[in-house]
């Protein structure tokens, strides 16, 4: 799966409370960007990071299928 071009477009989004990760999700770039923007609005005082996900890194959980605030996977 390391040769999967779709894997290069996946991102890992994390929400941080100080040094502690309180949410850790991975998704396709477009969905991950929408999720990160929603988490930034929802948790304005917390740090939200979005990083490219290496193809071999399982990093976090997949974005759930149910609606989370304003973000719903397509």
N, C-alpha and C positions, 0 to 999 in steps of 0.2 A: 503494500500500500504506500510505500515511500515514494513511488512514482506517480501517485494520484495527484493530478493538477488541482483538483478541487480542494485537496488538503492544504494547499498553499493559501487558499482564500479563507480559511477558517480562522477565527479569532477567539481568544480567551478573555473574557470580561470578568474582572474581580471588583468587589466592593469591599473596602477596607475600613475598619474601625481601629484607628491607630495602627499597630503592627499586626492586627488580627484580620484575617479574611472572613467576612460574614456571608459572602455569596461568591460562587465560583462557577461560571457557566462557559460553555463553548458553543459556537454556532457559525454558520456561514457569515461572511463579512457584513453583508447588508443587515441581516437580522441582529448580529452582534452590535453593530453601530446604533441601531434603534434601541436595543436593550440598554446599552451604556448611556445613551441620552436620557432615557426614561429613569434610570437609576440615579443619574446626576440630578434630575429635577426632583425626584421623590426623596432622595437623601442628600440634600444640598450640603450638609456639613461633613459628609464622608468623602473620602477619595475613591474615585472610580477609575480603574485602568482597563485598557483594551490593547492587547498585544497579539501579534501574529502567532498562530499556533503551529509549531513544527508538526509535520505529518505523523511522526512517531510519538508525539506527546499526547497522552489521553487527557491531560489537564482539565479538571473540573467535570461537571455534569453537562449533558446536552440540555439545551434550552427546552423546557417543558412545552407540551402542546397546548396547555390551557392558557387562557388570557391572563397576563400579568400586568396590571395597571394599564398603560396605553400600548403595550407591546404584545403582539400575537404573531407567532411564526406563520409564514405562508405555506 
